[in-house]
């Protein structure tokens, strides 16, 4: 393989590596997007939004008719008897009993008449005896036996007809209920469901802003610590160079050993500062990864952490907006306002309990056995329609107390909203002051940087010329480090103050 090909392959590999590194660098917007996608509290808020949507659909169904069906089977150990045992016995022998009684009455009656006729001399005793025998033969003859059997048969059929056989009972019904007027309860419940869904949206907005605020704080903390890490390395390089210079001067006899020890102590302090900054940077990156939903041990790189200067010249339009005009953009205000609306609808719902409720009812019922055409052992049913009216007559003022309690809750919500608006106005004002103060502090830090750099340059020149000692150089280096650190803090403070103002105004997107 010739050298041009090797060079081309190395160039392509280096380009791919650079592209991969650039792709791994997370910007503030990408961190925000990851956090909004993976934040658990936001996921809970989205599920809550879905839940309120289902509750809204459920409330809509209250306008529609409800249809219920019920069916059942029951076995009873004893059956219903419409006749007692003695009545059944009497009915089974009603023919024999009736004919026997009829024969007895007939024989006795005819016998008495014959005795009267014999006594009057109308007929002879022999003739009366003959007539009595004929009557006796008729009473015990086939006709009497037939009549007795027919009566017994009719009695048995009557007993069988009144036998219920209710050991096994089958029954079923379909019910239909259509609300006509429920005192406004259904309308209030649907309005409450709508408000709850809107509150779920506002809750998502609140979680979004809280997540973005936390992400911005973590992001700029990482950037700040990365800048301080580079500053710590630069400061250590300065004191190490001074340590080398002092060591040479000690060998030449123009500096004391005490001067060298002071510089070495400062070198050790610089190393300790690097360790502290690196630990803080690692922890802050772990926090950022956790907020973004990434593995906490991911070696992430931020797009702004290696920049020499953090751009703080961007001024948000909301910095000069009137807070009163932006209160509606705060999710907290919208939530409190909707809680008032929810409380008002709750009052209507409670008041509806005092008003009459009117509903249409209908249905169809079927059973086996049934009594719609006598007592029958088969399935038969009947349908029904009607109007149901329910009216609260007397409840010892329970409903009135509930209405007053609901109105009191509404008043509390209004007071809380007013208090929150006042606090938000104060919060917006405070954050505007913080932005102005942060910008002033940044301007002062930039001026201090120029003074500290000039002071350090003069100290280094004086040290090389022998007119200044190591103590003055160390003091100049420390002042330069403090000025650089203050500048980093001021830059990040401006960013965080701007984010805080956006959150206070409710415009953090």
NUMAR-125045 format. One line per 8 residues: number of its first residue (from 1); their letters; for each residue x, y, z of C-alpha. Coordinates in Angstrom, 1 decimal. Example, Ala and Ser with C-alpha at 12.3 -4.5 7.8 and 13.67 -1.06 7.14 Angstrom:
1	as	12.3,-4.5,7.8  13.7,-1.1,7.1
***
This chain:
1	xxxxxxxx	0.0,0.0,0.0  1.5,3.3,-1.1  1.8,6.4,1.1  -1.0,8.5,-0.6  -3.5,5.7,0.1  -2.4,5.5,3.7  -2.7,9.2,4.1  -6.2,9.2,2.6
9	xxxxxxxx	-7.3,6.4,4.9  -5.9,8.3,7.9  -7.6,11.5,6.8  -11.0,9.7,6.5  -10.6,8.0,9.9  -9.7,11.3,11.6  -12.7,13.0,9.9  -15.1,10.2,11.1
17	xxxxxxxx	-13.6,10.5,14.6  -14.1,14.2,14.6  -17.6,13.9,13.4  -18.4,11.3,16.1  -17.0,13.6,18.8  -19.0,16.5,17.4  -22.2,14.4,17.5  -21.5,13.4,21.1
25	xxxxxxxx	-21.3,17.0,22.2  -24.7,17.9,23.8  -26.1,21.4,23.4  -28.4,23.0,25.8  -31.4,22.3,23.5  -30.5,18.7,23.1  -30.2,18.3,26.9  -33.6,20.0,27.2
33	xxxxxxxx	-35.1,17.6,24.7  -33.7,14.5,26.4  -35.0,15.7,29.8  -38.5,16.4,28.4  -38.5,13.0,26.9  -37.2,10.9,29.8  -38.3,12.9,32.9  -40.3,10.6,35.1
41	xxxxxxxx	-42.5,13.4,36.6  -43.4,14.5,33.1  -44.3,10.9,32.2  -46.6,10.8,35.3  -48.2,14.1,34.2  -48.8,12.8,30.7  -50.4,9.6,32.1  -52.5,11.9,34.3
49	xxxxxxxx	-53.6,13.8,31.1  -54.6,10.5,29.5  -56.5,9.6,32.7  -58.5,12.9,32.6  -59.3,12.3,29.0  -60.9,9.0,29.9  -62.8,10.6,32.8  -64.1,13.2,30.3
57	xxxxxxxx	-65.4,10.6,28.0  -67.0,8.8,31.0  -68.7,12.0,32.0  -70.1,12.4,28.4  -71.9,9.0,28.7  -74.1,10.4,31.6  -76.2,12.0,28.9  -77.0,8.7,27.3
65	xxxxxxxx	-79.4,6.0,28.3  -78.1,3.2,30.5  -79.1,-0.4,29.7  -78.7,-3.1,32.3  -79.5,-6.8,32.1  -79.8,-9.3,34.9  -80.6,-13.0,34.9  -80.6,-15.7,37.5
73	xxxxxxxx	-81.5,-19.2,38.6  -82.6,-20.2,42.1  -83.3,-23.6,43.5  -85.6,-23.8,46.6  -85.7,-26.7,48.9  -89.4,-26.4,49.4  -92.0,-25.3,46.9  -95.0,-22.9,47.4
81	xxxxxxxx	-98.2,-24.8,48.1  -101.5,-22.9,47.4  -103.5,-25.8,49.1  -102.9,-27.4,52.4  -102.6,-31.2,52.8  -106.1,-31.5,54.1  -107.5,-29.4,51.3  -105.7,-31.6,48.8
89	xxxxxxxx	-107.2,-34.7,50.4  -110.7,-33.3,50.4  -110.4,-32.3,46.7  -109.1,-35.7,45.8  -112.3,-37.3,47.3  -114.7,-34.6,46.5  -116.8,-36.8,44.2  -117.2,-39.7,46.7
97	xxxxxxxx	-117.8,-37.3,49.5  -120.3,-35.3,47.6  -122.3,-38.2,46.2  -122.3,-39.9,49.6  -123.6,-36.8,51.2  -126.2,-36.3,48.5  -127.3,-39.9,48.8  -127.7,-39.7,52.5
105	xxxxxxxx	-129.6,-36.4,52.3  -131.8,-37.8,49.4  -132.6,-41.1,51.3  -133.4,-39.3,54.5  -135.6,-36.8,52.8  -137.5,-39.4,50.8  -137.8,-41.6,53.9  -139.4,-38.8,55.9
113	xxxxxxxx	-141.8,-38.1,53.1  -142.8,-41.7,52.9  -143.4,-41.9,56.6  -145.7,-38.8,56.4  -147.6,-40.4,53.5  -147.9,-43.7,55.5  -149.1,-41.8,58.5  -151.8,-40.1,56.5
121	xxxxxxxx	-152.8,-43.3,54.9  -152.0,-42.3,51.5  -149.8,-45.3,50.9  -149.3,-48.6,52.7  -146.2,-49.5,54.5  -145.4,-52.1,51.9  -145.6,-49.5,49.2  -143.3,-47.2,51.2
129	xxxxxxxx	-140.9,-50.1,51.7  -140.8,-50.7,47.9  -140.2,-47.0,47.1  -137.4,-46.9,49.7  -135.7,-49.9,48.1  -135.9,-48.3,44.7  -134.3,-45.1,46.0  -131.6,-47.1,47.8
137	xxxxxxxx	-130.8,-49.0,44.6  -130.6,-45.7,42.7  -128.2,-44.2,45.2  -125.9,-47.2,45.1  -126.2,-47.7,41.4  -123.9,-47.1,38.4  -125.0,-43.5,38.0  -124.0,-42.6,41.6
145	xxxxxxxx	-120.6,-44.4,41.1  -120.0,-42.5,37.9  -120.8,-39.2,39.5  -118.5,-39.9,42.4  -115.7,-40.9,40.0  -116.2,-37.8,37.9  -116.1,-35.6,41.0  -112.9,-37.2,42.2
153	xxxxxxxx	-111.3,-36.7,38.8  -112.2,-33.0,38.8  -110.9,-32.6,42.3  -107.6,-34.2,41.3  -107.2,-32.0,38.3  -107.8,-28.9,40.4  -105.1,-30.1,42.8  -102.7,-30.7,39.9
161	xxxxxxxx	-103.6,-27.3,38.4  -102.7,-25.5,41.7  -99.4,-27.4,42.1  -96.7,-24.7,41.7  -93.5,-26.7,41.3  -91.4,-23.8,42.4  -88.2,-25.7,43.2  -86.5,-24.2,40.1
169	xxxxxxxx	-87.0,-20.6,39.4  -85.6,-18.8,36.3  -85.8,-15.0,35.9  -84.3,-12.3,33.7  -84.8,-8.5,33.2  -83.5,-5.7,31.0  -83.7,-2.2,32.4  -83.4,1.1,30.5
177	xxxxxxxx	-82.9,4.5,32.3  -82.7,7.8,30.5  -82.0,10.9,32.5  -84.3,13.8,31.6  -83.5,16.4,34.3  -81.0,15.8,37.1  -80.9,19.3,38.5  -77.9,20.3,36.4
185	xxxxxxxx	-75.7,17.6,37.9  -74.7,16.0,34.6  -73.8,19.4,33.0  -71.7,20.3,36.1  -70.0,16.9,36.1  -69.1,17.3,32.4  -67.8,20.8,33.0  -65.7,19.5,35.9
193	xxxxxxxx	-64.2,16.8,33.6  -63.3,19.5,31.0  -61.6,21.6,33.6  -59.7,18.6,35.0  -58.4,17.9,31.5  -57.3,21.5,31.1  -55.6,21.4,34.5  -53.7,18.3,33.4
201	xxxxxxxx	-52.4,20.3,30.4  -51.3,23.1,32.7  -49.7,20.6,35.0  -47.7,19.3,32.1  -46.6,22.9,31.3  -45.6,23.3,34.9  -43.5,20.1,34.9  -42.0,21.2,31.6
209	xxxxxxxx	-40.8,24.5,33.0  -39.5,23.0,36.2  -37.6,20.4,34.2  -36.2,23.0,31.8  -35.1,25.1,34.8  -33.4,22.2,36.4  -31.7,21.3,33.2  -30.4,24.8,32.6
217	xxxxxxxx	-29.0,25.0,36.1  -27.3,21.7,35.8  -26.0,22.5,32.3  -24.5,25.8,33.2  -23.0,24.3,36.4  -21.1,21.8,34.3  -20.0,24.6,31.9  -18.9,26.7,34.9
225	xxxxxxxx	-16.9,23.9,36.5  -15.3,23.0,33.2  -14.2,26.6,32.8  -12.9,26.6,36.3  -11.1,23.3,35.6  -9.2,24.9,32.7  -8.6,28.0,34.9  -7.1,25.6,37.6
233	xxxxxxxx	-4.8,24.0,35.0  -3.7,27.5,33.8  -3.1,28.6,37.4  -1.1,25.5,38.2  1.0,26.1,35.1  1.7,29.6,36.3  2.8,28.6,39.8  4.8,25.6,38.4
241	xxxxxxxx	6.7,28.0,36.1  7.3,30.3,39.1  8.4,27.3,41.1  11.0,26.4,38.4  12.2,30.0,38.3  12.5,30.2,42.1  14.3,26.9,42.2  16.9,28.2,39.6
249	xxxxxxxx	17.2,31.4,41.7  17.8,29.4,44.8  20.6,27.5,43.1  22.1,30.9,42.0  21.8,32.2,45.5  19.5,35.1,44.7  16.4,33.5,46.4  16.0,31.9,49.8
257	xxxxxxxx	14.7,28.4,50.5  11.7,29.9,52.3  10.7,31.5,49.0  10.8,28.1,47.3  8.7,26.5,50.0  6.0,29.2,49.7  5.8,28.6,46.0  5.7,24.8,46.5
265	xxxxxxxx	2.8,25.2,48.9  1.0,27.2,46.3  1.7,24.4,43.7  0.2,21.9,46.1  -2.8,24.1,46.6  -3.3,24.4,42.9  -3.2,20.6,42.6  -5.8,20.3,45.3
273	xxxxxxxx	-8.0,22.9,43.5  -7.8,20.8,40.4  -8.8,17.7,42.3  -11.8,19.5,43.8  -12.9,20.9,40.5  -12.6,17.6,38.7  -14.6,15.9,41.4  -17.3,18.6,41.3
281	xxxxxxxx	-17.3,18.4,37.5  -17.8,14.6,37.5  -20.7,14.9,40.0  -22.3,17.7,38.1  -22.1,15.7,34.9  -23.7,12.7,36.7  -26.5,15.0,37.8  -27.0,16.3,34.2
289	xxxxxxxx	-27.1,12.7,32.9  -29.7,11.7,35.5  -31.9,14.7,34.5  -31.5,13.8,30.8  -32.3,10.2,31.4  -28.8,9.0,30.3  -26.6,6.5,32.2  -24.8,8.5,34.9
297	xxxxxxxx	-21.4,7.1,33.9  -21.7,8.4,30.3  -18.8,10.5,29.4  -20.8,13.4,28.0  -19.3,16.5,26.5  -21.2,19.8,26.3  -21.0,22.1,23.4  -20.4,25.2,25.6
305	xxxxxxxx	-17.9,23.7,28.0  -14.7,24.3,25.9  -15.7,27.7,24.6  -13.4,30.5,25.7  -16.3,32.9,26.2  -19.9,32.3,27.2  -22.2,34.5,25.2  -24.2,36.6,27.6
313	xxxxxxxx	-25.2,39.4,25.3  -28.6,37.8,24.4  -31.3,39.8,26.0  -34.7,38.2,26.3  -37.7,40.3,25.2  -39.5,39.4,28.4  -36.9,41.3,30.4  -38.8,44.5,29.7
321	xxxxxxxx	-42.4,43.1,29.7  -44.9,44.0,32.4  -45.4,41.2,34.8  -49.1,41.8,35.1  -49.6,41.2,31.4  -47.9,37.8,31.6  -49.5,36.3,34.7  -51.7,34.1,32.5
329	xxxxxxxx	-48.6,32.5,31.1  -47.7,31.0,34.5  -49.1,27.5,34.8  -49.5,28.0,38.5  -51.9,30.9,37.9  -53.9,28.9,35.3  -54.1,26.0,37.7  -55.4,28.2,40.5
337	xxxxxxxx	-57.9,29.9,38.2  -59.2,26.5,37.0  -59.4,25.3,40.6  -61.8,28.2,41.2  -63.8,27.1,38.2  -63.8,23.6,39.4  -65.0,24.7,42.9  -67.8,26.6,41.3
345	xxxxxxxx	-68.9,23.6,39.3  -68.7,21.5,42.5  -71.1,23.9,44.1  -73.5,23.4,41.3  -73.1,19.7,41.6  -73.9,19.9,45.3  -76.9,22.2,44.7  -78.3,19.7,42.2
353	xxxxxxxx	-78.9,17.2,45.0  -81.7,19.5,46.3  -83.5,19.8,42.9  -85.9,17.2,41.5  -84.5,14.4,39.4  -86.6,13.1,36.5  -85.7,10.0,34.5  -87.5,7.8,31.9
361	xxxxxxxx	-87.5,4.1,32.8  -88.4,1.1,30.8  -87.6,-2.6,30.6  -88.6,-6.2,29.9  -88.9,-9.0,32.5  -89.2,-12.7,31.8  -89.6,-15.6,34.2  -90.2,-19.4,34.4
369	xxxxxxxx	-92.7,-20.3,35.9  -95.0,-17.3,35.2  -98.5,-16.3,36.2  -99.4,-14.1,33.2  -101.9,-16.8,31.9  -102.6,-18.8,35.0  -99.7,-20.6,36.6  -97.5,-22.0,33.7
377	xxxxxxxx	-94.2,-23.8,33.6  -92.7,-21.9,30.7  -90.9,-18.6,29.9  -93.1,-15.6,29.5  -92.4,-11.9,29.9  -93.8,-8.4,30.2  -92.5,-4.9,29.2  -92.9,-1.7,31.1
385	xxxxxxxx	-92.3,2.0,30.7  -92.5,4.8,33.2  -91.3,8.2,34.6  -89.4,8.3,37.8  -89.3,11.5,39.9  -87.1,12.0,42.9  -87.4,15.0,45.2  -85.5,15.9,48.3
393	xxxxxxxx	-88.3,16.7,50.9  -86.4,17.1,54.1  -82.8,16.5,55.0  -82.3,18.7,58.1  -80.5,21.3,55.8  -77.7,18.9,55.0  -77.7,20.0,51.3  -77.6,23.7,52.4
401	xxxxxxxx	-74.6,23.1,54.6  -72.8,21.3,51.7  -73.5,24.2,49.4  -72.1,26.7,51.9  -69.0,24.6,52.4  -68.5,24.5,48.6  -68.9,28.3,48.4  -66.4,28.7,51.2
409	xxxxxxxx	-63.9,26.5,49.3  -64.4,28.7,46.2  -63.6,31.8,48.3  -60.5,30.2,49.6  -59.3,29.4,46.1  -59.9,33.0,45.0  -57.9,34.3,48.0  -55.1,31.9,47.2
417	xxxxxxxx	-55.1,33.0,43.6  -54.8,36.7,44.6  -52.0,35.9,47.0  -50.1,33.9,44.3  -50.4,36.7,41.8  -48.9,39.1,44.3  -46.0,36.7,45.0  -45.5,36.2,41.3
425	xxxxxxxx	-45.3,39.9,40.7  -42.7,40.1,43.5  -40.8,37.2,42.1  -40.7,38.7,38.6  -39.4,42.0,40.0  -36.7,40.2,42.0  -35.6,38.2,39.0  -35.4,41.4,36.9
433	xxxxxxxx	-33.1,42.9,39.6  -31.1,39.7,39.6  -30.6,40.0,35.8  -29.5,43.6,36.1  -27.2,42.8,39.0  -25.7,39.9,37.2  -24.9,42.0,34.1  -23.3,44.7,36.3
441	xxxxxxxx	-21.3,42.1,38.1  -20.1,40.6,34.8  -19.1,44.1,33.6  -17.1,44.6,36.8  -15.5,41.2,36.5  -14.4,41.9,32.9  -12.8,45.2,34.1  -11.1,43.3,36.9
449	xxxxxxxx	-9.7,40.8,34.4  -7.9,43.5,32.6  -6.5,45.0,35.8  -5.5,41.5,37.1  -3.7,40.6,33.8  -1.8,43.9,33.8  -0.9,43.4,37.5  0.3,39.9,36.8
457	xxxxxxxx	2.3,41.1,33.8  4.0,43.8,35.9  4.7,41.4,38.7  6.3,38.9,36.3  8.4,41.6,34.7  9.4,42.9,38.1  10.3,39.4,39.3  12.5,38.8,36.2
465	xxxxxxxx	14.2,42.2,36.7  14.7,41.4,40.4  12.7,44.3,41.8  9.9,42.1,43.1  9.9,38.9,45.1  8.0,35.6,44.7  5.4,36.8,47.3  4.3,39.7,45.0
473	xxxxxxxx	4.1,37.3,42.0  2.1,34.8,44.0  -0.3,37.5,45.1  -0.7,38.7,41.5  -1.3,35.2,40.3  -3.9,34.7,43.0  -5.6,37.9,42.1  -5.6,36.9,38.4
481	xxxxxxxx	-7.2,33.5,39.3  -9.8,35.2,41.4  -10.7,37.6,38.7  -11.0,34.8,36.1  -13.1,32.8,38.5  -15.4,35.8,39.2  -15.8,36.3,35.5  -16.9,32.7,35.0
489	xxxxxxxx	-19.3,32.9,37.9  -20.7,36.2,36.6  -21.2,34.7,33.1  -23.1,31.7,34.4  -25.0,33.9,36.9  -26.3,36.0,33.9  -27.4,32.9,32.2  -29.2,31.5,35.3
497	xxxxxxxx	-30.7,34.9,36.1  -32.2,35.0,32.6  -33.6,31.5,32.9  -35.0,32.4,36.3  -36.7,35.4,34.8  -38.2,33.3,32.0  -39.5,30.9,34.5  -40.9,33.6,36.7
505	xxxxx	-42.7,35.0,33.7  -43.9,31.6,32.6  -42.3,31.9,29.2  -39.6,29.3,29.7  -39.9,27.0,26.6
***
